[in-house]
Structures are given as C-alpha cells and as structure tokens.
Amino acid sequence: MTADISVEKLNAEEAAQELARLASVLSRANADYHQNDAPSLTDAEYDTLKRRNSEIEARFPNLKRPDSPSEQVGAAPSDGFGKVTHAVRMLSLGNAFDDEDVAEFDKSVRKFLGLGAGAIRYTAEPKIDGLSLSLRYENGTLIQAATRGDGAVGENVTANARTIADIPQTLTGAPDVLEVRGEVYMSHEDFDALNARQTERGGKTFANPRNAAAGSLRQLDPEITKSRPLKFFAYAWGDLSSPLAKQQSAAIERLSDLGFQTNALTKMCAGTAQMIAHYREIEEKRSGLGYDIDGVVYKVDDLALQARLGFRSTTPRWAIAHKFHAELAWTTLDAIDIQVGRTGALSPVARLKPVTVGGVVVSNATLHNEDYIAGQGNKGEDIRGGKDIRVGDFVQVYRAGDVIPKIADVDLGKRPDDAAPFVFPMQCPKCQSDAIREEGDAVRRCTGGLICPAQAVEKLKHFVSRAAFDIEGLGAKQIEAFYHDDQFPVKEPADIFTLEERNASALVKLSNRDGWGATSVKKLWQAIEQKREIPLARLIFALGIRHLGEAGSNLLAPHYGTWDAFEEAMTRAQIDQGRAWDDIMSIDGVGAVMATSVITTFQQDAERASIDRLVAQLRPQEAAKPTSDSPVAGKTVVFTGTLERMTRAEAKARAESLGAKVSGSVSAKTDILIAGPGAGSKAKKATDLGVETISEDEWLALIGAL
C-alpha cells in the first residue's frame, strides 16, 4: 500500500495513487468535522495526513490534483441552512509543529519583505478549539452571522448567533460596515453540565466541548441553541468600511472597546524567542483556562506589513498556528484513588483536573502500580528520572489512540510545599483484608477473596460482559444494584439464574421497583433464560479466572470439548505432574501460569462450590473442534457495524472455530472485513488499505452457514 511508503521513496505512479487516497480521506474528514460535527480523525491524524499530502506535492508538483486538500478550507455548507457568500474569504492557517517551524515562519516573513535582522513584532494568542463564526454589522446593527463553510460560502446561522450572550446585537462607534470574526466555544464547566442534562434526558452526549459548541450553534431550531451555554471570542475581522487601527494588537483592543470578548492571554512578542516563551507559558496554563485551546497563533502586528505579505491560496503569509502536541497536556493531579479488581488487584487511578488530550476530555489516568507512582520501572530502574507522583503535582498526561491516559512527567518546580509522598495501602480499601504483594508480582492484591465486595462485584460485571454471558438488560450498572439489593441480591453468578424464581415468591415484585416495569422484567427473564445454553468457551471465560482471558478460553474449550470433560480434568490435575497436567500443557498457547491458575481455582472449595451452583443452572454447549481446511483458516478477520444474523460474540466464536483469527482493528495484516449496517471508520480504513470487505450474508456464504 502506498500509505506505508515514505514520501522520499515514492515513484511517480505511487505518488499519484497516494495523492488520490489522501484527497479522498481528507475530504471525508473535512465533511465529518465541519458539516457533521463528528470528527472521524484526531487533529494529529489530520495534520499528519495533510502534511504528507503537501510533501508529496512539493516533490511531484506536476501531480497536484484539482481537488487537492492543500487548496481546500473547511467543507461545503450543509443544505440545512441558507448560504452566505463571504465578502472576504475566511481562510485557514498554516501550521507549525515545533520551534524550528516557528523560526522558519519568521524567516519566510523577513525574506518576503526583504527585511534584515531587526525584530518583527508579532501578537501571540491562544488558538481556541471551537467553531469559526463571522458576524456582519451594518450601521452598528448585527445583520448576519455565518460559519466558515468552505471559506468562500458559509451557513447562515444569524438567528442562532443572536442567542449568544457574548455577541452584541448593536455597536456604538463602529465602522459603518464591520465584519467581526472569532470562535464560538463552550467552557469545560458548561460542557460537563450539558452532558449531565443530556444523560438525564436520555439525549445525545458530546465527546468534547468543540463538538458540543458546533452541534449547538448549527441547530435548525434557535431555541435549542439558546438553551446551550455558548460563548464567543473575537480575534479578527473581514469586510470593513474603514480601518480599525494600524496594528493587529490595537485592532483587537478596539474590538474589546466595542463590547466583544477578547482573549486576555494575547501578548506582543518581539521575535521568535519571545513567541516560543509565550507558547510554553500558555501550554502550562492550558488545563486551568476552563476552555479548550489547541495551540498558539502568531500574527505580524503591523497591518501594513500584513497587507504587503498578503495570502497564499488558502492561508495568510503573515500568520501561523503553533499547534500543541495533540496527545500531550499538562494538568493538576487532584487525588489518587485505589480501585479493586475482580482478581483482587489494587489499581491506583489519578483523578485529574479535566483537560482535553487528543480531542478527548481526560479526568482520569492510570498509575499502574505502587512502583510507577514511586518513579520506578518493573525492573527497579528509574522512570521519569526517578520523580515520584504526589497529590497536588502538575503532571503531563498523554494518550495515543484509544489507549488509557497515563502520566508521562511531573513538573517538580510546581510541586506544592505540602505535597507528601503517596503511601500505598497495605489493606484493601473495600474489605480491610491484608493486601499482599507476592515476590515477582508488580501488583498488590487483596486477600479477601469472596468476602471482598469489590472483587465480587467486579467478577459479576465480568460474568455479564459482552465476551462472556452478555445478558441483555443486565449490564454493569444493573449488577451493581442487584449486588446491594436486599430483596433480590445477586452475590454470585448462580444467583442471576434464580432471580425469576425468587421474584415469583417475593411479596414485592421486581416490576414494582424503580427503574423496572412489567415489560423490562419480562425481557430480563427471557434474556436470562436464553443464556442457560452457553458456548463452552464463553462459560470458561466468564468464570473470571486470573491469567485466563478470552483467547485462553478459546484454546481450552475445543481441546476438552465438553464441560464435564473439562471439569473432570481440572479436578484431578496435579500441578507440574501427572497425565492431566501434561494434557493441558500440550495445548498450543497454554502455559504453566495459566494452567496453574485454572487448576487452583477448581480445587479451592469455596470457588468450586460457587462454580458447581452456577453450572447446575446451565446447559453448556459442546465445543466444536477447530477446522483447519475451512476457507478462512489462518486468515485475520474483523467484524464491524451491526450484525443482523448473529451476535458479535457468536460471529467471533464461529470464525475462530474455523481457524480464523479475529481482530478488533483493521490493519495491513487484515484479510477480510465483515461490515454490517452502520460500519464507520473501520470500513473507511479497510477501503484505504485495500482490504477485502464483504457483507454479513457474504461471510455466511463463505463459511457455508447459509
């Protein structure tokens, strides 16, 4: 695939193919971001692809396409709004990603103007992560508001803009024609409150404040926009009947005097050193601003010089956006909580002052274990230069893709004087049993076992998870409630399958409880009844045995075939000796750690009794032997979208029984993507990578299931 070839190694044919691919991908991304308020790429992914496109065009200028992403700004306006032609085009900004890019920007300005070494004055202001808006005033009255659109034509959102308190309806002392430009945004506090209200009403929640602001401004009903807490920062202008000032900084002051909100962090800088220093200062303040920014914008302050510099096709020569690293941000660590998992592991979690990282609002981060907090790696080596992590610290958070956020660094210069080293608990915070750390183990574990409510609840949540029993209507939230319920307690998996019987004999029926009606209770009984017959691999996985995951369960099930054979083998097996031990160790992919954990579980009286009570309620299915000569044996497949003929878990189990490997993500190693209705980014990526994509019916035909 051309996507995997570096720019310098592309030949002309490959370059043309890659430019076509990038044009398609970036065009869709523009529409998703600007029209649908549902970004399909992170800012970092988008910037990387656009930079690659520009590098290829620079190397092969004769291959530049008419629909080149380098010539596009935003996306065409939606059909849901009237169209507005901008009197002055709303252009985007070029990007700088490091200090060298900033220096190159300054150098290019000097070269174009023919200036020597004297310092050029620039303004440096936060780059607000919101939705661009243009406000047109005539004779001091707001007559029109429009989104950026594709830069030339935007959407008429005048009625909606009038509902935003930060936008003046009339101006005194303004030019006869004044087009004010700025950004509509939503504060973190208002974003959290909006999402809470949406959840309470059963409505759509938003991934981040930018999406919330864009979705709110682009409502067809202005009353909905009015109910949303939108704000507006002014930072530029378009059409003017007379100049606002002679300098960028003075013009912004003039907008402030007219009644617009302008950003107090805007600063005058004499040269690149001061620009970068202000960038660092804003980056450190980022998490405490209360609203999202994704960089700092530098602009030549002298408007006469701006006029001389002019514009490229889509960007001004006199301004550039110095972007933050999309996956990094600094914020304050407010607390360290200890969570207890189903295997008793004590897991520290950082509670952070919310900050947006890579397009996602982050308020929690994993701290792994007590060594990680102390600044030590799993081999005793220093990490973060040996710096420990304390409550109150100013910390750097990072995330990559969908990985759980982590703490990368600590700024000791901002550590509070009263910050004390974190003392990891020696007892379980849930049941007060001793928490011990076995030799060679990085994790401290609660010894409470079945008496520990945290372990019991987490085991139950695991039991009903998607890859295990996946009982419709009985998720983590319901399990938590049932565990603490006096009338219908669920303390172990077997209790789930006696719920209906207990309900029948109870004086107060479940259908009379808050959150439960006759219909929902009936559906729950039906869903539970359907799961009494369960594939063997899913039953084994659902037991939540330490060191035994989904993949291991899928190895054990076909080897033993039936529950009775599996149970008998685990009962008579002796660790490190005997035929039963040799038999389990003969399974490709099963190691001594996994085997020991499974055998130990079955030979502990309390655990075994709980398992026996569960299985007495079930009809475990016999596991099919793997098929090595199937048409999908050895192939890597991915399922996406909604499957209509079977559940996702059933489809995965069937594929694996035929010798296929099922992956959760599309890559160059994927052989087949099975796409149902609603397939999204995975289908797009498969197309980009040239992966074979088929429907669910085509898949069933391929494996002979139709």
C-alpha positions in Angstrom: 0.0 0.0 0.0 1.2 3.5 -0.9 0.3 4.7 2.7 3.1 2.6 4.0 5.8 4.1 1.7 7.8 7.1 2.9 7.5 10.2 0.7 11.1 10.1 -0.4 10.7 6.5 -1.7 7.5 7.0 -3.8 7.8 6.8 -7.5 5.5 8.9 -9.8 2.8 6.2 -10.1 2.8 5.6 -6.4 2.7 9.3 -5.6 -0.4 9.8 -7.9 -2.1 6.9 -6.1 -1.3 8.2 -2.7 -2.5 11.8 -3.6 -5.8 10.3 -4.7 -6.1 8.4 -1.5 -5.3 11.4 0.7 -7.7 13.6 -1.3 -10.5 11.1 -0.5 -9.6 10.6 3.1 -9.1 14.3 3.9 -12.3 15.3 2.0 -14.3 12.9 4.1 -12.6 14.1 7.3 -13.4 17.8 6.4 -17.1 16.9 5.9 -17.2 15.0 9.2 -15.6 17.8 11.1 -17.2 20.9 9.6 -20.6 19.6 8.4 -21.4 16.7 10.7 -19.8 17.9 13.9 -18.5 14.3 14.3 -14.7 14.2 13.6 -13.5 10.9 12.2 -9.8 11.8 12.6 -8.0 13.3 15.5 -6.3 16.7 15.0 -2.9 14.9 15.0 -4.0 12.3 12.4 -5.5 15.0 10.2 -2.4 17.2 10.4 -0.1 14.3 9.6 -2.1 13.3 6.5 -2.3 16.9 5.3 1.5 17.4 5.8 2.2 14.2 3.9 0.0 15.4 1.0 1.9 18.7 0.9 5.3 16.9 1.0 4.3 14.7 -2.0 3.0 17.7 -3.9 6.3 19.5 -3.3 8.2 16.5 -4.6 5.9 15.9 -7.6 4.3 19.4 -8.4 3.0 18.2 -11.8 0.8 15.6 -10.0 -1.1 18.1 -7.9 -4.8 17.3 -8.2 -7.6 19.8 -8.9 -9.3 18.6 -5.6 -6.0 18.8 -3.7 -6.6 19.1 0.1 -4.0 21.9 0.1 -6.4 24.0 -1.8 -9.4 23.3 0.5 -10.6 25.2 3.5 -13.3 23.5 5.7 -16.2 21.9 3.8 -19.2 22.9 1.8 -22.1 24.3 3.9 -24.9 22.0 4.9 -28.1 22.0 3.0 -30.0 22.6 6.2 -29.1 26.3 6.3 -29.2 29.2 3.9 -25.9 30.0 2.2 -23.8 33.2 2.8 -21.1 34.3 0.5 -18.3 35.9 2.5 -17.3 39.3 1.3 -13.7 38.4 2.3 -12.8 34.8 2.3 -12.4 33.0 5.6 -9.1 31.2 5.2 -7.4 28.7 7.4 -3.9 29.0 9.0 -0.7 27.2 8.2 0.6 25.0 11.0 3.9 25.0 13.0 4.6 21.8 15.0 7.9 22.6 16.6 10.3 25.5 17.4 12.1 25.1 14.1 8.8 25.7 12.2 8.3 28.9 14.1 11.8 30.1 13.2 11.2 29.2 9.6 7.9 31.2 9.6 9.8 34.3 10.9 12.5 33.7 8.3 9.9 33.5 5.5 8.3 36.7 6.6 11.6 38.6 6.5 12.6 37.1 3.2 9.3 38.1 1.5 9.5 41.6 2.9 13.2 41.9 2.3 13.9 42.8 5.9 17.2 42.3 7.8 17.9 41.1 11.3 15.7 43.6 13.1 13.0 42.2 15.3 9.5 42.0 13.8 6.7 42.4 16.3 4.1 39.6 16.5 1.0 39.1 18.5 0.7 35.6 20.1 -2.8 34.5 21.2 -4.4 31.1 22.2 -5.9 29.2 19.4 -9.5 28.5 20.6 -10.8 25.0 19.7 -14.3 25.9 18.6 -16.3 26.8 15.6 -15.3 29.8 13.4 -18.0 32.4 13.1 -18.3 35.7 11.1 -20.6 38.5 12.3 -21.6 41.3 9.9 -22.6 44.6 11.4 -24.0 47.5 9.3 -24.5 50.9 10.9 -23.9 49.3 14.3 -26.5 46.5 14.0 -25.9 42.8 13.7 -27.5 41.8 10.4 -25.9 38.4 9.6 -23.9 35.6 11.2 -22.2 32.9 9.1 -20.0 29.8 9.7 -16.7 29.4 7.8 -18.1 26.7 5.4 -15.6 26.2 2.7 -14.1 29.6 3.2 -16.0 31.2 0.4 -19.5 30.2 1.3 -20.8 29.5 4.8 -24.0 28.7 6.6 -26.5 31.4 7.7 -26.8 31.0 11.5 -27.9 34.5 12.3 -30.9 33.5 14.4 -28.8 31.2 16.5 -25.9 33.7 16.9 -28.4 36.3 18.3 -29.0 33.9 21.3 -25.3 34.0 22.4 -24.8 36.5 25.3 -21.2 37.3 24.2 -22.3 38.6 20.8 -23.5 42.2 20.9 -26.7 43.0 19.0 -25.7 46.6 18.4 -22.4 48.5 18.5 -21.6 52.2 19.2 -18.7 53.9 17.5 -18.1 51.0 15.0 -17.3 51.5 11.3 -20.4 51.5 9.1 -19.5 48.0 7.9 -17.7 45.7 10.3 -17.3 42.0 9.9 -16.1 40.6 13.2 -14.6 37.1 13.2 -14.0 34.8 16.1 -14.7 31.4 17.6 -17.8 30.0 19.3 -16.8 27.7 22.1 -18.1 26.1 25.3 -16.4 26.1 28.7 -15.4 22.8 30.5 -17.9 23.6 33.3 -20.8 24.2 30.9 -19.8 21.2 28.8 -20.0 18.9 31.8 -23.3 20.4 32.9 -24.8 20.0 29.4 -23.7 16.3 29.1 -25.2 15.7 32.5 -28.5 17.2 31.4 -28.4 15.2 28.1 -27.8 12.0 30.0 -30.6 12.7 32.4 -33.0 13.2 29.5 -31.7 10.2 27.5 -30.3 12.5 24.8 -27.0 12.5 22.9 -23.9 13.3 24.8 -20.9 15.0 23.3 -17.3 13.8 23.1 -15.7 17.2 23.7 -16.6 20.8 24.1 -15.8 21.6 20.4 -18.3 19.1 19.2 -20.9 20.4 21.7 -20.4 24.0 20.6 -20.5 23.2 16.9 -23.6 21.0 17.3 -25.3 23.6 19.4 -24.7 26.5 17.0 -25.8 24.5 14.0 -29.2 23.7 15.3 -32.1 24.3 13.0 -34.2 25.4 16.0 -32.7 28.6 17.6 -34.4 27.8 20.9 -32.1 24.8 21.2 -29.1 27.0 20.6 -30.5 29.4 23.2 -30.6 26.6 25.8 -26.9 25.8 25.3 -24.2 27.8 27.1 -22.2 29.1 24.2 -19.5 31.8 24.4 -17.6 33.8 21.8 -14.1 35.2 21.5 -13.4 37.8 18.8 -9.9 37.8 17.3 -10.1 39.0 13.7 -12.2 40.9 11.1 -13.2 40.6 7.5 -15.0 43.3 5.4 -14.5 46.8 6.7 -15.7 50.2 5.6 -12.8 51.9 7.5 -9.7 50.6 9.3 -10.0 49.6 13.0 -6.4 50.5 13.7 -2.8 50.4 12.3 -1.7 47.3 14.3 -3.2 43.9 15.0 -3.0 44.5 18.8 -4.7 47.9 18.6 -7.4 46.5 16.4 -8.2 43.8 19.0 -8.3 46.4 21.7 -10.8 48.3 19.6 -13.0 45.2 19.3 -12.8 44.9 23.1 -13.9 48.5 23.5 -16.9 47.8 21.2 -18.1 45.1 23.6 -16.6 41.9 22.3 -14.8 39.3 24.5 -11.2 39.1 23.5 -8.5 36.8 25.0 -6.5 38.3 27.9 -3.6 36.0 27.1 -2.9 37.8 23.8 0.7 39.2 24.1 3.0 41.3 22.0 6.3 39.5 21.2 9.5 40.8 19.7 10.9 37.9 17.8 10.7 34.1 17.9 12.3 33.6 21.3 9.5 35.6 23.0 6.9 33.9 20.8 8.0 30.4 21.9 8.3 31.5 25.5 4.7 32.7 25.5 3.7 29.4 23.8 5.3 27.5 26.7 3.5 29.7 29.2 0.1 29.2 27.6 0.8 25.4 27.3 1.3 25.2 31.0 -1.8 27.3 31.8 -3.9 25.2 29.3 -5.6 22.9 31.8 -6.6 25.8 34.1 -8.2 28.0 31.4 -11.6 26.4 31.6 -11.9 26.1 27.8 -10.1 24.2 25.1 -7.2 25.5 23.0 -5.1 23.5 20.6 -2.2 25.9 20.0 -1.0 29.5 19.8 -1.5 31.8 16.8 1.3 34.2 15.8 0.4 37.2 13.6 2.5 40.0 12.3 1.4 43.0 14.3 1.9 45.8 11.7 -1.2 45.7 9.5 0.6 47.5 6.7 3.1 44.6 6.7 0.2 42.1 6.7 -1.1 43.8 3.6 2.2 43.5 1.9 2.6 39.9 2.8 -0.9 39.0 1.5 -2.2 35.5 1.1 -1.4 32.1 -0.5 -4.3 30.2 -2.0 -5.7 29.1 1.4 -3.6 30.7 4.1 -2.2 34.1 5.0 1.6 34.6 4.9 1.5 36.8 7.9 0.1 34.3 10.5 0.7 30.7 11.6 -0.7 28.3 14.2 1.8 26.7 16.5 0.0 23.5 17.5 0.2 21.7 20.7 1.2 18.0 20.6 -2.3 16.6 20.3 -1.7 13.7 22.6 0.0 15.7 25.4 -1.3 18.1 28.0 -0.4 19.5 31.5 -2.8 19.5 34.3 -3.1 19.1 38.1 -3.4 15.8 40.0 -6.3 16.3 42.4 -6.3 12.8 44.0 -5.1 9.2 43.8 -7.9 6.6 44.3 -7.4 2.9 44.7 -9.7 0.5 42.8 -10.0 -3.2 43.5 -10.5 -5.5 40.5 -12.0 -9.0 40.2 -8.7 -10.7 40.8 -8.1 -8.5 43.9 -5.5 -6.2 42.2 -5.2 -2.8 43.8 -5.0 -0.4 40.9 -4.2 3.3 41.6 -6.1 5.8 39.5 -5.2 9.5 39.0 -8.1 12.0 39.4 -7.1 15.0 37.3 -8.4 18.5 36.7 -10.1 17.9 33.4 -8.0 18.6 30.3 -8.5 17.8 26.6 -5.9 15.5 25.2 -6.1 14.3 21.6 -9.7 15.6 21.2 -11.0 13.8 24.4 -11.6 15.3 27.8 -9.5 13.5 30.3 -10.2 13.5 34.0 -8.7 10.1 35.0 -5.4 8.4 34.2 -3.9 5.0 35.1 -1.0 4.9 37.6 -0.3 1.2 37.0 1.1 0.2 40.5 2.9 1.4 43.5 6.3 1.3 41.8 5.1 3.5 39.0 4.0 6.1 41.5 7.4 5.9 43.2 9.2 6.6 39.9 10.5 3.0 39.4 10.1 0.6 36.5 9.3 -3.1 36.7 13.0 -3.9 36.9 13.8 -1.3 39.6 15.1 1.2 37.1 14.2 4.9 37.3 11.4 6.3 35.2 10.6 10.0 34.8 14.1 10.5 36.1 13.1 8.9 39.4 10.5 11.5 40.1 7.6 10.2 42.2 4.0 11.3 41.8 2.2 13.2 44.6 -1.3 14.6 45.0 -1.2 18.3 44.0 1.5 17.8 41.4 1.4 19.5 38.0 1.6 16.5 35.7 1.9 15.8 31.9 -0.8 13.5 30.6 -0.5 11.6 27.4 -2.7 9.2 25.4 -2.2 7.5 22.0 -5.2 6.4 20.0 -7.6 4.7 22.3 -5.0 3.8 25.0 -6.0 4.7 28.5 -4.4 8.1 29.5 -1.1 7.9 31.5 1.1 10.3 33.4 4.3 10.9 31.5 6.1 13.5 33.6 6.0 15.7 36.8 7.0 19.4 37.0 8.8 19.5 40.3 9.1 23.2 40.1 5.4 23.5 40.6 5.1 20.9 43.3 3.2 22.3 46.4 5.3 22.7 49.5 2.9 20.4 51.5 2.8 17.6 48.9 3.6 14.3 50.7 4.8 11.1 49.1 1.9 8.8 48.4 1.6 5.8 50.8 0.2 2.8 49.1 -2.3 0.9 51.3 -1.4 -2.4 52.9 -5.1 -3.2 53.4 -7.9 -3.5 50.9 -9.9 -0.2 51.0 -13.1 -2.2 50.4 -12.9 -5.0 52.9 -9.8 -4.2 55.0 -8.2 -7.6 54.3 -4.4 -7.6 54.0 -3.2 -6.6 50.6 0.0 -8.5 49.8 2.5 -8.4 47.0 3.9 -11.7 46.0 7.5 -12.0 45.0 8.0 -11.1 41.3 4.5 -9.5 41.1 4.2 -5.8 40.3 0.7 -5.7 41.8 -0.5 -5.7 45.4 -3.7 -7.9 45.8 -6.5 -8.1 48.3 -6.6 -11.5 50.1 -10.3 -11.2 51.0 -11.5 -13.3 48.0 -15.2 -13.9 48.2 -15.7 -11.7 51.3 -14.4 -8.7 49.4 -17.4 -6.8 47.9 -15.2 -5.1 45.3 -13.9 -8.4 43.9 -17.4 -9.9 44.0 -19.0 -7.1 42.1 -16.2 -6.9 39.5 -16.4 -10.7 39.0 -20.1 -10.4 38.4 -19.6 -7.5 35.9 -17.1 -9.6 34.1 -19.5 -12.5 34.1 -22.2 -10.5 32.2 -19.7 -8.7 29.9 -20.0 -8.8 26.2 -17.5 -11.6 25.6 -18.9 -13.7 28.5 -22.7 -14.2 29.1 -23.7 -10.9 27.6 -27.2 -10.9 29.1 -29.3 -8.2 27.5 -30.7 -5.7 30.1 -28.2 -6.9 32.8 -25.1 -4.7 32.5 -22.6 -3.4 34.9 -25.0 -0.8 36.3 -27.7 -3.3 37.0 -25.3 -5.8 38.5 -24.1 -3.2 40.9 -27.7 -2.5 42.0 -28.6 -6.2 42.4 -25.5 -6.9 44.4 -26.5 -4.4 47.0 -30.3 -5.2 46.8 -31.9 -6.6 50.0 -34.9 -8.1 48.2 -33.2 -9.6 45.1 -29.5 -9.9 45.9 -27.0 -11.3 43.3 -23.9 -12.2 45.2 -22.5 -14.8 42.8 -23.3 -15.8 39.1 -25.7 -18.6 40.1 -28.0 -16.0 41.7 -28.7 -14.5 38.3 -30.4 -17.7 37.2 -32.6 -17.9 40.3 -33.9 -14.3 40.0 -37.1 -15.2 38.3 -37.9 -17.9 40.8 -37.2 -15.6 43.8 -39.3 -12.8 42.1 -42.3 -15.2 41.9 -42.2 -15.9 45.6 -41.4 -12.3 46.7 -44.1 -10.1 48.3 -42.7 -7.1 46.5 -42.1 -7.9 42.8 -39.2 -6.6 40.8 -41.6 -5.0 38.4 -42.7 -2.7 41.2 -39.2 -1.3 41.8 -37.9 1.9 40.5 -36.4 1.5 37.0 -38.2 -1.8 36.4 -41.6 -2.2 34.7 -43.5 -5.3 33.7 -42.1 -5.2 30.1 -38.5 -4.7 31.1 -38.7 -7.5 33.8 -40.3 -9.9 31.2 -37.5 -9.2 28.8 -34.9 -9.7 31.5 -36.3 -13.2 32.4 -36.3 -14.1 28.7 -32.7 -12.9 28.2 -31.5 -14.9 31.2 -33.3 -18.0 30.1 -31.7 -17.8 26.6 -28.2 -17.8 28.2 -28.8 -21.0 30.1 -27.5 -22.6 27.0 -24.0 -21.2 26.5 -20.9 -22.0 24.4 -18.3 -23.7 26.5 -15.5 -21.1 25.7 -17.7 -18.3 26.9 -18.6 -20.1 30.1 -15.0 -20.8 30.9 -14.0 -17.1 30.2 -17.0 -15.9 32.3 -15.6 -17.5 35.4 -13.1 -14.7 35.6 -10.1 -16.9 36.5 -6.9 -15.0 36.8 -4.5 -15.3 33.9 -7.3 -16.8 31.7 -8.5 -14.5 29.1 -10.8 -14.9 26.1 -8.0 -16.3 23.9 -7.1 -18.9 26.5 -10.7 -19.9 27.0 -11.0 -20.5 23.2 -8.0 -22.8 23.4 -9.3 -24.9 26.3 -12.8 -25.3 25.1 -12.2 -27.2 21.8 -9.4 -29.3 23.5 -11.8 -30.7 26.1 -15.0 -30.5 24.1 -17.5 -30.7 26.9 -17.9 -29.1 30.3 -17.8 -32.5 32.0 -14.5 -33.4 30.5 -13.0 -30.0 31.3 -14.3 -30.1 34.9 -13.0 -33.6 35.5 -9.6 -32.8 34.1 -9.2 -29.7 36.2 -10.4 -31.6 39.3 -7.9 -34.4 39.1 -4.9 -32.5 37.6 -1.9 -32.0 39.8 0.4 -29.0 39.2 3.6 -29.9 37.5 3.0 -33.6 37.3 0.7 -36.3 36.0 -1.2 -37.1 32.8 -3.8 -34.4 33.3 -1.1 -31.7 33.7 0.8 -33.0 30.7 -2.5 -32.9 28.7 -3.3 -29.3 29.5 0.3 -28.2 28.9 0.1 -29.9 25.4 -2.3 -27.3 24.2 -0.5 -24.8 22.0 -0.7 -21.4 23.7 -1.4 -22.6 27.2 1.5 -22.0 29.7 2.2 -23.1 33.2 0.9 -19.8 34.8 -2.5 -20.1 33.1 -2.7 -23.9 33.8 -1.8 -23.4 37.4 -4.4 -20.7 37.9 -7.2 -22.7 36.3 -6.4 -25.9 38.3 -6.1 -23.9 41.6 -9.5 -22.3 41.1 -11.2 -25.6 40.6 -9.6 -27.2 43.6 -10.4 -24.4 46.1 -13.6 -25.5 48.0 -15.4 -22.1 48.1 -14.7 -21.3 44.4 -15.6 -24.8 43.3 -18.9 -24.7 45.2 -19.8 -21.4 43.5 -19.0 -22.9 40.1 -21.0 -26.0 40.7 -24.0 -23.9 41.8 -23.7 -22.0 38.5 -23.3 -25.0 36.2 -26.3 -26.6 37.8 -28.4 -23.8 36.3 -26.9 -24.1 32.8 -26.7 -26.3 29.7 -23.1 -25.8 28.4 -22.8 -26.5 24.7 -20.2 -28.9 23.3 -17.3 -27.1 21.7 -16.6 -27.9 18.0 -13.1 -29.0 17.1 -11.2 -26.3 15.0 -11.5 -26.7 11.2 -8.1 -26.5 9.5 -9.3 -26.8 5.9 -12.0 -24.1 6.1 -11.8 -21.2 3.5 -10.9 -18.8 6.3 -8.4 -20.9 8.2 -5.3 -18.8 9.0 -6.9 -15.6 7.9 -7.3 -12.4 10.0 -10.9 -11.1 10.0 -12.5 -8.0 11.6 -16.3 -7.5 12.2 -17.7 -4.0 12.2 -21.2 -2.4 12.2 -24.4 -4.2 13.2 -24.6 -7.9 12.6 -28.2 -8.9 11.9 -28.0 -12.7 11.7 -26.0 -13.4 14.9 -24.4 -11.6 17.8 -20.9 -10.2 17.6 -19.7 -12.8 20.2 -21.3 -15.7 18.2 -19.7 -14.5 15.0 -16.3 -14.3 16.6 -16.6 -17.8 18.1 -17.7 -19.2 14.8 -14.8 -17.6 12.9 -12.3 -18.9 15.5 -13.7 -22.4 15.4 -13.0 -22.3 11.6 -9.4 -21.5 12.3 -9.6 -17.7 11.6 -8.0 -15.1 13.8 -10.5 -12.3 14.9 -9.0 -8.9 15.4 -10.7 -5.7 16.8 -8.9 -3.3 14.5 -8.2 -3.0 10.8 -4.6 -3.0 9.6 -2.5 -4.0 6.6 -2.5 -7.6 8.0 -6.3 -7.8 7.9 -7.6 -10.3 5.3 -11.3 -9.7 5.4 -13.6 -7.1 6.9 -17.2 -8.2 7.5 -19.3 -5.0 7.5 -22.8 -4.7 8.7 -25.1 -1.6 8.7 -23.6 1.4 10.4 -20.0 0.4 9.6 -17.9 3.5 10.2 -14.2 4.3 10.4 -13.1 0.6 10.2 -14.8 0.3 6.8 -13.1 3.6 5.6 -9.8 2.3 6.7 -10.3 -1.0 5.0 -11.1 0.8 1.8 -7.9 2.9 2.1 -5.8 -0.2 2.8 -7.4 -2.2 0.0 -8.7 -4.9 2.5 -11.5 -7.1 1.1 -14.8 -6.0 2.5 -17.9 -8.3 2.5 -21.4 -8.2 3.9 -22.6 -10.5 6.7 -24.5 -12.6 4.1 -21.4 -13.0 2.0 -19.5 -14.0 5.1 -22.1 -16.7 6.0 -21.9 -17.9 2.4 -18.2 -18.1 2.5 -18.1 -20.2 5.7 -21.0 -22.4 4.4 -23.5 -21.2 7.1 -26.3 -20.1 4.7 
